Amino acid sequence: MSKLPVVSGQDVIKALAKIGYEFDHQRGSHIVLRQAFAPFRRVTVPNHKEIAKGTLRSIIREAGLTVDEFVDLL
């Protein structure tokens, strides 16, 4: 398993956009992305300069990816 990178919220959004996630809505500093095709997953990404390791791992899991697949998207 690869080590988690240090990324910002915008980096996560750009990476998830490559696999079909689109902006759904925003509330405060949290941006909700929705998958454009089935299974229509929703992922909430905090728009911060640095995403905490646990939060990033949770986002990756909710998106249905492995850490290695996510790193490849960056």
N, C-alpha and C positions, 0 to 999 in steps of 0.2 A: 504494500500500500504506500502511495506516495505521501509526502508531507504536504499539509495544507498551505497554500500560498497566502500572503498578506494582500488582500484586495479591497477596493472600495466598493460601495454600493453600485456605482455606475459601471464598474468593471464586471460585476456579477450580472447586471441587466444586459450589457452588451453580449456576454457569453451566452446567456439564456435565449437571447433574441436569435442567435444562430441556429437554435434547435426548435424554433417555432413559438416562443413565448412572446406575447404582445402586451403592451400597456393596457391595463383594465381601468384602474383608478388609483388615486393617491389620497391618503389622509395624513396630514402632517408630514413627517419625514419618512413615512412608510409607503412604498410603492407596491401595488398589487399587480402581478403579471398573470396572464391567463394563457394557457396553451391553445393555439388556434385550431387544433384538431383533437379528436378523441384520444385520450380520456379527459380532456379539458381540465387539466390540473390547474390549481391556483397556487402561487407562491408569493409570499410577502417578503420584500427586500427592504431593509432599512437603508435610506440614502445617507450613509455616513462615510467619512473619509477612510475608516478602517472597520471592517466587519469582524466581530469577535469570532474566535475559532469555533466555539460551540454553535453559534448562530449560522456560520457558514456551512458547517457540517450538516446542520438541520435543513438548510436551504437545498443543499446538494441532494440529500436523501428525499426530500419532498418533490424535487424535480425528476426523480427516478434515475439519477446518475450515480456513477461511482466517482471517487475523488480523481482517479486517473482520467476518466472521460471529461470531467470538468476542467482539469488542468489543460487538456488538449484543446478545449474551446477557447482558452485565454490566449 
